């Protein structure tokens, strides 16, 4: 398969599902069932979405977090979860469920049902049901307008760096050894944080709630890399964007860590994926409160192109990043 | 793992989820979101739930059907679907989705979103959202009372026989060859029907709707075998049951087919699984209309035992059948 197969398949699906049914395209399906329900499903497969050998407890918390990130991007309030879990014999179901239930409680989610099967590799699909927030609206990818400022809810690239660190080491986990090839205190400390960021993403529900109460906001959660997800936001809104490379928020020690890993920081920031922060557009003059730690990185344009500004250079930014059907694009 | 691990794990989960939260246990989670929503998820894994090499179009239709059967058992009206699909390179996504969308249209279901990944074996988890039917109620496993009659919505064992026929032959499909070891016109014709029954189960939505409009009815869909699912219904209702082996509805030619396959008809009828017909309890005197083709097979008892009556013999019926974590129980 060629790159971008996932987007192409989704476009084909949308044509078949029919016009006037704008359900496929947002992070969650927003359905008008009894006054507004957001539905989302995400899958985590051992060896595809996470490294083999990951503690089932960590895997469970991560599964919930990446799903909650989709609800955050819709501005929805988490309510219910359904789990389909296929795992091989010997899988630690109790460790998995203890962790999942604890994480559900922290986020006000009720595990409402599921389906269990025996299979390898471990494959967990979690469906979340969210409500429209009281007094709020659902956020859509299609609401960005020329002149809006583009914002990021947190740093980008760090999760991908954490994935690379873990791929060099032993069993993945918070205590995974930092490989000796990563030298220097700054890079090694950054590697520790990157591991944690990769394994335990923090869904931006508070930011999603704040956005849901704006008059107009457009949002997407960054799962497949800033470049690819920005293209998606622009496509849904029928707009383009310019982003400034120098404004991209990077984690402390990230540049040193990238040097040690042999990856370009910009490459990881733009295409590393699994950041699980919100990328959002707001009318100029509307600014998220400081406590939410957001950064303006560019602007929405009427011209339908996605442009990266580096100093005095402007270049088209391709939708590089993770394609779930084709592998790294 | 030992047999019945799935039921044991579910019991453990229920204790952890806490009392007064009777969500886990019914075929779908019945949630009080905005006036009543039923949620269900089912997974189909190549090599676990269906034979390797099955046409993706058939697989898609089957995936929807087994999920709809859960909604039928709750008396819910199908509304939305979410798909999590993990498939290896070369998988016929278009064939799969064409079939899924056509089946969705037939049943009034809207595909509202999903998640795609690349992995083997092909693993598809479908979440369905159903509504409470107008003027109806949701059906629960816990509503059976002593004295109720127990009914079946169709024949049992035929799907399992179809699975055995397919396991003997080449590529699974409606035109799969009937093995030469199955002799005699009656058995061979029964084998053809059993293949179709196995590959294309028909969810009993009309029966579910009828039951949803009764004053009291308890129902479960038979996915793991009559014996195991009857035990579940009884456990949820705090009752027992007696069923009469001679009343179990069997498909035409089923006995001959079982003889050719070397399986006992009663064994398949009680424990074969994947029947996807409804097992339900109704107060005596309430009878489903003839057009729904139901058969009374026994009675709910106050004594908490599940008993099989064969002629003048009575014996305890163990919860044999399919356990998703332990394999055949």
Interface residues (C-beta under 8 A of the other chain):
Chain A: X1 X6 X9 X10 X12 X13 X16 X17 X21 X23 X24 X26 X28 X29 X31 X33 X34 X35 X36 X37 X39 X40 X41 X42 X43 X45 X47 X48 X49 X79 X80 X82 X83 X84 X86 X89 X93 X94 X97 X98 X101 X110 X111 X112 X113 X114 X115 X116 X117 X118 X119 X121 X123 X125 X127 X129 X131 X324 X325 X326 X327
Chain B: X1 X6 X9 X12 X13 X16 X17 X21 X23 X24 X26 X28 X29 X31 X33 X34 X35 X36 X37 X39 X40 X41 X42 X43 X45 X47 X48 X49 X79 X80 X82 X83 X84 X86 X89 X93 X94 X97 X98 X101 X110 X111 X112 X113 X114 X115 X116 X117 X118 X119 X121 X123 X125 X127 X129 X131 X324 X325 X326 X327
